[in-house]
Amino acid sequence: MTRLDLNRIRDAVSYISPEFLNSPQYLCMPLSDIFDCEIVLKVETMNPVRSFKGRGTDTVIARLLQDKHNPAQSVVCASAGNLGQALAYSGNRHNIPVTIVAAMTVNPLKLERMKAFGATIQLVGQDIEDARIAAREIAQAEGVHLVEDSLDIATCEGAGTIGLELLELPEKLDAVLIALGGGAMASGIGQVMKSLAPEVEIIAIQPEEAPAMTLSWRKREVVNTETTNTIADGVAGRFPIPEVLEDILTLVDDVVLVRERSIIEGMRFLYQHAGLIVEPSAALGIATILENKDRFQGKRVATILCGSNVTLDDFENWVSS
């Protein structure tokens, strides 16, 4: 049993704006030839917010508007950037005011795009965990609806629609590789696969320098970490949410850690062999294959390219190093 529901994931399709649905998914032959396995790329970057998060935030806003018992007329969230952009975009479409709390260290490109979509921005603390505390305080003090990524089940079930689309591929998958931050995408896709294609292995990935959820999954209880030190800011949480961990324990078959060097190499491979510029979090799947070639040899593997919110300077500095 999990907090997620397959029928609600199916219903979420009707709430999500078309620009987020039916994202490209295709067999990338150049990468497949290099790694001696069939690699399917699911590209979640070709939309207004350049990430998969719009699926979840559209679902959040739609359900909020349907909830007659929730008087909140505005929303607040903490974000490293991608959730904030998506919530600002979804709120703007429905005339819902959005406040985003981000760390002082937030990616400047993501910060500018959150502002461009009309959000009110508050910068607090040094990382996403400081921002989460501040967002909760704002919600409580001002009666604003708090959207907490992965804890808010709509963010997970919106992301789960990716799994429905993967099942439309002409050939069955052996595994799906999913970047693991708060857990929305892993739990959402995991719910779909375990319900409809339980033979597909769900593998979640974190950077070695941001391992809190991985350590928690392995120990089967929440393990917090004091710091993170990864370029993959989209998955750099320190305090796993207990309810989300319980879902992940049920829905994810394996959680692995990858090195920073492999993340950069994954970004380089995606650029050189697929023509795609992605942010570090989106390269975690390719990084996993790089570090575990024998594990995936001869298999058909999908990896979710979850975002492309990266400055050109940062991308060039990383991939040319």
N, C-alpha and C positions, 0 to 999 in steps of 0.2 A: 504494500500500500504506500502511496505517495500523496503529496498534496495536489498533484496534477491530475487532469482528466482528459482523456483522448477526445471525447465529444466536445469539450470546451475548446480544445486546440482546433478541431475542425471548424467550430463556429467562429473562431478568431479570424479565419480567412475572410469572412464577410465584413469584418471591422477594419481591416488593414487596407490602406490606400494602395492602389494598383502599382505604383512605382516601387513598392517594396516587395511585391510578390513575383513569383516565377523568375527569380534571378538566374543568370546563366549557369549551367552545369554541364560540363563536357569532359570527355577523356582527353587529357593533354599528352599527346604522343611523344613530344620531345622529352618531357620529364619521365614518362613511362619507360622509354628506352634507356635513359640514364640509370634508373633505379631498378630495372628488371621487375617492375610490377605495374599494374594499370592504375594510374593516378587520375581520379576525377576531381576537377576543381569546381567548387561551388562558390561563385563570385558574388559576395554580398556588398560590393563597393560601388556598384553602378546605380546609385539612387541619390536623392538630394542631401542625405546626411552621411553618405559614404561609409555606411556600416549597417549591420543587421539590426541595430537597436530600434529602428523605426517600426519593425513588426511588433515589438513589445509595447512601445509607447502609444502607438495607435490603439492597441488593445486596451491599455490602461485608460486612456481618455474615453474611449467608447463605453467601457463598463462604468466609469465614473459618471458619465452623463445619464446612464440608464438607472443608476442607483438613487432612488427617491429618498432613501434614508441618510444619504450623505450630503449635508448642506454646503460642503466646501465648493467654492467657485474659483479656486486657484490651486496650483500645485507647486511643490518644492521637491527638489532631489539633490543629493550629492553626486558628483560626477567627476571622473578624470577627463571627460570630454565627450565621448561618444554618446552616452546616455543623455547627457545634457543637451547636445545638439538635437537628438531625436525627440526628446520631450518638448523642447522649444518649438520644433517644427510641428509636431502633432498638436501642441497647445495653440499655436498660431492659427492652424487650420480651423480650429473649433472655437476661437476667441476665448481661450482659457489662459489667464496670466500665469507665467512660469517663472519661478525663481530657481537659480542654479547656484549651489554652494560648491566651490572648487578650492583646491589647495593653492597656496601661493606659487607652487612649482608647476602649475598646470601647463600643458603644452600650449604655446602661444597661438598656434593655428587653430586648435580646438576652441580656445577661448574666444577668438575673433568670430568663429563661425557660430558659437552659441549666442553671441551678441547680435550677429547678423539676422538670426531667426527671431529676435525680439525678446530674448530672455533678460531678466534682471539678474546680474551676477554679483555674488559675494565671495570674496577670496579669504580663506581662513586656513591657518595652520600649514603643515608641511606635507601632508599626504591625504589620500582619500579617506582614511579613518578619522582624521580630524574634521574633515568636511562632513562626514556622516553624522557625527555628534552634533555639529552646528545645525544641520538640516533638521534633525529630530527636534532640537530646541525651538527652531522657527515654527515648525508645524504645530508643536504643542502650544506655544505662546500666542500664535496668531490664528489658530483654527484652520490652517492650510492643510490640504491633503498631501501627505507624505508619500512619495513614490520611492520606495527603497528597492533598488535593483536586486532581483533574485528572490528577495523576501516577498515582494509584491508578486503574487502568483501570475498576474497578467503578463508581466515581463517574460516569464518562463514559457507560458502557453503561447504567447505571440511568437517567440523564438522557435517554438516547437513546429510551427508551420514549415520551417526549413526541412524538417524530417519528412513531412508529407510530400514535399516536392522531390526529395531524394528517392522516395519509393516509386516515383514515376520514371526513373531511369530504365532503359530497356534491358539492362543486365543487373543481376543482383550484386550487392556489395558484400565484401567480406568484413570490412571495418569502416568506421567513420572516425576521423581525427578532429577533435574539437578543442579549441583554446579554452582554458578554464580560469576564470576570474572569480566573480561572485557565484556563478553556477547556472545562470538563466539558460544559456544556450545548451550546455551539457544536459541539464535536466529536461528541458523541453524536447530536444531531439531524442534523448534517451527514452522518454515516455512513449514517443511515437514508435521507435524501433522495438522496444520491449513489448509493446502491444501488438504490433503488426508484422515485425520481422525480427523475432528474438534471436535468430542465428547471427545477426550482424553484431560484431564486436564494437562496443562504444569505448573509445580511448580518449581520455581527457589529458591535456598537457599544460604544464606550468613551467616557467623559467626556474632554474635552480636558485636564482636570487630573489624569488618571490614564491616560496613553497608552502604557504600556510595551509591551503586547502588540501594539497597533496599529503602533507604530514598528518592532517586530520583524517583524511580518507584511510590512510594506512593504519593509523592508531584507532580508528573508529570512534573518535571523540574530538571535540574542538581543540586544536592546537594553535595558539596565537604566536606570531613572531614580532620581534621588536622593530625590525627595519625591513625595507626592500631596497634592492639596488639593481634594477633591471631597466633596459630600454623599452621593454614591453609594458608601458604605463597602463594599458587597458586591462591588464590582469594582475595588477600589483597590490592586491589587498593583503592586510595583515590579520584581520579578525573574521574568520569564517562565521557565517550565520548558522546556528545549530539546526534550524528547520531545513535549510538548504542542504546542509551536510547529510541529513537523514535521507533526503531524496537522492542525492548523489551516490550514497552507499548502496541504494537499491538499483539505480538506473545505469551506473557506469561500471564497466567491467575492469578497467585498469586506468590508473593515473600515473603519468610519467613526468619526469623532470628533464629539461634540456638546457644545454649550456648557452651562454650569451653568444659565443662564437658561432654556434650552430644556427641560432636565430638569424644572425646577420647573413650567414651563408644561405639560409632559406630564402631570405629577401632577395639576395643576389640571383639565386636560381630561378625564382619566379619572374624576375625582370628579364633575365637573359633568355629563358626558354619558354616563357608564356607572355612576355611583353607587358607584365603587370607591375605597377608600383603599389606596394602594400605597406601598412604600418607593421611594426615588429610582432604584435599579437597575432596577426594574420599568417605569419610565417611559422608558427609553432608546429603545425602539422608536417610541413616539409622538413623542419629541423628534426622532428621525431624519426622520419624515414631516413634522414642522413645518419642518425646515430644508431639506427636499428635495421640496417638493410636486410639482414638475413630474416628477420621477423616478418617482413612484408613481401619477400621475394615470391613472385608468381601470384600474388593476391590482387584483388580489385579494391582499391582504397579511395574513399572520398575525404577530402580535407576542406574545411570551411574557411574561406578567405574573408575574415569577419570585418575588416575595416581597412581604409586607405587614408586615414587622416594623419598624414606625415608631411612635414615641410620638405621641400626639395633639398635644402641645405643639409638637413639631418639625414635624409635618405642617401644623398651622395657621399656624405662623410662616412656613413656606416658601410655601405657596399663597396666603397673604394679603399677601405682600410685593410 
